[in-house]
């Protein structure tokens, strides 16, 4: 599901406070949103710029649902794969590619409700 500016900023906050393993990916999406804003009519207006980030947005929302006991945080490998369409789109358009900045590697363990 598509995320607006506020949704993306909230995911960065969730990464900073509750789910540190998603923080680099939430920041990556936030950086991409800024790149789209600077090179188009804006994130909310230019669908092509956000369409390439659909899988990343879905994974971040899935991680957010895990905080409410609905599933688990997706594996890191899925997040990394979700960056490829964004990087490809940036290359094709000649935009700066967002970088995945990690202070320390995110844990790989699944989170969420365990029964």
C-alpha positions as a Markdown table, in Angstrom:
| # | Residue | x | y | z |
|---|---|---|---|---|
| 1 | Unk | 0.0 | 0.0 | 0.0 |
| 2 | Unk | 1.2 | 3.5 | -0.9 |
| 3 | Unk | 2.7 | 5.6 | 1.9 |
| 4 | Unk | 2.4 | 9.4 | 2.1 |
| 5 | Unk | 5.0 | 11.7 | 3.6 |
| 6 | Unk | 3.6 | 11.3 | 7.1 |
| 7 | Unk | 3.5 | 7.5 | 6.8 |
| 8 | Unk | 7.2 | 7.5 | 5.8 |
| 9 | Unk | 8.2 | 9.8 | 8.6 |
| 10 | Unk | 6.2 | 7.7 | 11.1 |
| 11 | Unk | 8.1 | 4.6 | 9.9 |
| 12 | Unk | 11.4 | 6.3 | 10.5 |
| 13 | Unk | 10.2 | 7.0 | 14.1 |
| 14 | Unk | 9.1 | 3.4 | 14.5 |
| 15 | Unk | 12.5 | 2.3 | 13.5 |
| 16 | Unk | 14.2 | 4.7 | 15.9 |
| 17 | Unk | 12.0 | 3.7 | 18.8 |
| 18 | Unk | 10.6 | 0.2 | 18.4 |
| 19 | Unk | 12.1 | -1.7 | 15.4 |
| 20 | Unk | 15.7 | -0.8 | 14.9 |
| 21 | Unk | 16.1 | -3.5 | 12.3 |
| 22 | Unk | 13.9 | -1.5 | 9.9 |
| 23 | Unk | 15.5 | 1.9 | 10.5 |
| 24 | Unk | 18.0 | 1.8 | 7.6 |
| 25 | Unk | 15.2 | 0.8 | 5.2 |
| 26 | Unk | 12.8 | 3.5 | 6.5 |
| 27 | Unk | 15.6 | 6.1 | 6.1 |
| 28 | Unk | 16.3 | 4.8 | 2.6 |
| 29 | Unk | 12.7 | 5.3 | 1.7 |
| 30 | Unk | 12.6 | 8.7 | 3.2 |
| 31 | Unk | 15.8 | 9.6 | 1.2 |
| 32 | Unk | 14.2 | 8.3 | -2.0 |
| 33 | Unk | 11.0 | 10.4 | -1.3 |
| 34 | Unk | 13.2 | 13.5 | -1.0 |
| 35 | Unk | 14.9 | 12.6 | -4.3 |
| 36 | Unk | 11.6 | 12.2 | -6.0 |
| 37 | Unk | 10.4 | 15.5 | -4.5 |
| 38 | Unk | 13.5 | 17.3 | -5.8 |
| 39 | Unk | 13.2 | 15.9 | -9.3 |
| 40 | Unk | 9.5 | 15.9 | -10.1 |
| 41 | Unk | 6.2 | 17.4 | -9.1 |
| 42 | Unk | 6.5 | 15.6 | -5.8 |
| 43 | Unk | 6.1 | 12.3 | -4.1 |
| 44 | Unk | 2.3 | 12.4 | -4.0 |
| 45 | Unk | 2.0 | 13.6 | -7.6 |
| 46 | Unk | 4.5 | 11.5 | -9.6 |
| 47 | Unk | 3.4 | 7.9 | -9.3 |
| 48 | Unk | 6.4 | 6.5 | -11.3 |
| 49 | Unk | 8.8 | 7.7 | -8.5 |
| 50 | Unk | 6.9 | 6.0 | -5.8 |
| 51 | Unk | 5.8 | 2.9 | -7.8 |
| 52 | Unk | 9.3 | 1.5 | -7.8 |
| 53 | Unk | 9.2 | 1.7 | -4.0 |
| 54 | Unk | 6.0 | -0.3 | -3.6 |
| 55 | Unk | 7.7 | -3.5 | -2.3 |
| 56 | Unk | 9.7 | -1.6 | 0.3 |
| 57 | Unk | 6.6 | 0.2 | 1.5 |
| 58 | Unk | 4.7 | -3.1 | 1.8 |
| 59 | Unk | 7.6 | -4.6 | 3.9 |
| 60 | Unk | 7.8 | -1.6 | 6.2 |
| 61 | Unk | 4.0 | -1.8 | 6.8 |
| 62 | Unk | 4.3 | -5.5 | 7.4 |
| 63 | Unk | 7.0 | -4.8 | 10.0 |
| 64 | Unk | 4.8 | -2.2 | 11.6 |
| 65 | Unk | 1.9 | -4.6 | 11.9 |
| 66 | Unk | 4.1 | -7.0 | 13.8 |
| 67 | Unk | 4.2 | -4.5 | 16.6 |
| 68 | Unk | 0.5 | -5.2 | 17.0 |
| 69 | Unk | 0.9 | -9.0 | 17.0 |
| 70 | Unk | 0.1 | -9.4 | 13.3 |
| 71 | Unk | 2.9 | -11.5 | 11.8 |
| 72 | Unk | 6.6 | -10.9 | 12.0 |
| 73 | Unk | 9.1 | -8.4 | 10.7 |
| 74 | Unk | 10.1 | -9.6 | 7.2 |
| 75 | Unk | 13.6 | -11.0 | 6.8 |
| 76 | Unk | 16.4 | -8.5 | 6.0 |
| 77 | Unk | 17.0 | -10.2 | 2.7 |
| 78 | Unk | 13.5 | -9.2 | 1.5 |
| 79 | Unk | 14.2 | -5.6 | 2.4 |
| 80 | Unk | 17.5 | -5.7 | 0.5 |
| 81 | Unk | 15.8 | -7.1 | -2.6 |
| 82 | Unk | 13.2 | -4.3 | -2.4 |
| 83 | Unk | 15.9 | -1.7 | -2.9 |
| 84 | Unk | 16.8 | -3.0 | -6.4 |
| 85 | Unk | 13.8 | -1.4 | -8.3 |
| 86 | Unk | 14.5 | 1.9 | -6.6 |
| 87 | Unk | 18.2 | 1.9 | -7.5 |
| 88 | Unk | 17.4 | 0.8 | -11.1 |
| 89 | Unk | 14.8 | 3.5 | -11.5 |
| 90 | Unk | 17.3 | 6.1 | -10.2 |
| 91 | Unk | 20.0 | 4.9 | -12.6 |
| 92 | Unk | 17.6 | 5.0 | -15.6 |
| 93 | Unk | 16.5 | 8.6 | -14.7 |
| 94 | Unk | 19.9 | 9.8 | -13.8 |
| 95 | Unk | 18.9 | 10.6 | -10.2 |
| 96 | Unk | 21.2 | 10.2 | -7.2 |
| 97 | Unk | 20.8 | 6.7 | -5.7 |
| 98 | Unk | 19.9 | 6.6 | -2.1 |
| 99 | Unk | 22.4 | 4.8 | 0.1 |
| 100 | Unk | 21.6 | 2.2 | 2.7 |
| 101 | Unk | 23.2 | 3.7 | 5.8 |
| 102 | Unk | 23.6 | 1.4 | 8.8 |
| 103 | Unk | 25.3 | 2.3 | 12.0 |
| 104 | Unk | 25.5 | -1.3 | 12.9 |
| 105 | Unk | 24.0 | -4.4 | 11.1 |
| 106 | Unk | 20.3 | -5.0 | 11.9 |
| 107 | Unk | 19.5 | -8.2 | 13.7 |
| 108 | Unk | 18.1 | -11.0 | 11.6 |
| 109 | Unk | 15.8 | -12.7 | 14.1 |
| 110 | Unk | 12.0 | -12.7 | 13.5 |
| 111 | Unk | 9.9 | -10.6 | 15.7 |
| 112 | Unk | 6.2 | -10.6 | 16.5 |
| 113 | Unk | 3.8 | -12.8 | 18.5 |
| 114 | Unk | 5.1 | -16.3 | 19.4 |
| 115 | Unk | 2.7 | -19.0 | 20.5 |
